[in-house]
Amino acid sequence: MTLIEAFKKIYLEDIFTIKGRASRKEFWGSELIFIPLYFITAFIGYFISDGFGDLIGTIGSLWSSISAFTASIRRAHDVGKSGWFMLIPFYNFYLQISPSEQTPNEWGDPRPHTTVNVN
């Protein structure tokens, strides 16, 4: 999975989805694309007009908040925990950096790019 694919998955395709799983690469890779993109578009918006820059900043913040919220829930599912654990800040961060569970769990099968062949 490339960073662009991760961005599309988290920020466009599954922005309102809390069911399923999200791998570490999806979760963190999407942020590596979104954050610079957000700052570039906000800078261009402020260059055009202060009001337009504020509008872009508000829309970007809302978009990022929704996708981060749902991605955190799916990330908790990927490590085999309930999405409610995202409400515990330090434990949520621990879950976000933990490796994916290699077996199917109640939230679905592991993402294909996360499985490790153990032979």
N, C-alpha and C positions, 0 to 999 in steps of 0.2 A: 504494500500500500504506500503510495506516494503522499507527500504532504498536501498536495492539491486535492487528491482523493479524500484525505482525512478532513480537510476543510469543507469540501462539498458534503460529506457525510454528516458532520456535526452541525454545520451552520446553515445548510440548505435542505438536505433531504430529511434529516431526523430532528429538526429543531424543536418540534412539539412532541416527540416520542419519548416516553419514559419506560416503555417495555423493551426488553432486549438487553444487549451488552455493548459496551464500547471499550476497545482495547486502549492500552497506554499510548500506543502510537497514534491512534485516532484522537484521543483526548489532548495530548500535548502537541502533536503535529499540527492540529487545526489552530492552536494558539500561536504557533510560530508563523503561520500565514496571516491570521486575523489581526494580530497586534500591529505589525508594520503597515498593513493595509489600512487599518483604522486611522493611524497617525498621518499617513500620507493623504488620505481623503479629507480628514479634518483640517490639515494644513492648507490644502487646496481650497477647501470651503471657506476658511478664514481669509485666504488671499483674495477670494472673490468678494466676500461680504461677511461682516461679523455675524449677522443674523443667519446667514446660510451656514456658516461654520458651526453656530450653536445648534441648528437643526440637524446637521450631520452628526455632531457629537451626541445629541440626545437619542437619535435613532440608533446610532452605533452602540451606545451604552445599553439601551433596552434590548437590542438584538443580542448583544454579547451576554447580558444577564440571563435571558431566557435560555439560550443555548448552553451556557455554562451550568445552569441549574439542572437541565434535563440530562446533559452529558455526565454530570457528577452522579446522578442516580444510576445511569446505565453503567458507569465505571464501577460503582459499588456492586452492581449485579455481576459484573465480569469477574470480580474476585470472590463471588459467592456470598455477598452480604446484602442486606436489605437497603433500599435507597434511603431509608430514614437515617442511616448512619452519616449521611452528608450534613446533617445538622450539628454534628460534633466536629468543630473546626480542625483540630490537630489530627484526630483520627481519620477525618475525611481526607486530609492531605496524605496520610499514611496509605489509605486505600488507593489514592490516585497514583502513587508511585509503586504500588505492589504489582508483582507479575500476575498475568491472567491465569485463572483457573483452567487447567488443561482438560477437564472433563465437562460433559454437559451438566448443567444445574437447572434449577427451577425457572430460570430466565432464558434458557435456550442453550444452544450449542456454542462452543468457543468460536471466535472469529477465525476464519481459515488462515490468516496471516500470523496468528499467534501460536498455533499448535507446533509443538516440538516433537519430532519423531524420536522415540526412545527405543532403540533396538540393541 
